[in-house]
Amino acid sequence: MEKKAIILKVFGRVQGVGFRFYTQKKANELNIFGFVQNMLDGSVYIEAEGQEENLNTFIDWVSTGPSWARVKQVQKQWVPVKNYTEFEIR
């Protein structure tokens, strides 16, 4: 199966609500690799790689986030695969 890669920029109340922790947990469940980090503008930036079906499930989850988050918008951009070997919080 071919791996795909996507960049997600998540806007809303997504910092200080455990977003990165739960994003990492969900990525590990779905065998997705990459990283998640908070941005200075209050958004969360994610680079994710995996099977397309798993990525679509992951994107759906990110669009809601953990229960304390309030996701207003998710920008998506498909990009070349970088072959990450884990999913980390930066």
Sequence and secondary structure as in RCSB ss.txt:
>XXXX:A:sequence
MEKKAIILKVFGRVQGVGFRFYTQKKANELNIFGFVQNMLDGSVYIEAEGQEENLNTFIDWVSTGPSWARVKQVQ
KQWVPVKNYTEFEIR
>XXXX:A:secstr
  EEEEEEEEEEE SSSSHHHHHHHHHHHTT EEEEEE TTS EEEEEEEEHHHHHHHHHHHTT STT EEEEEE
EEEE     SSEEE 
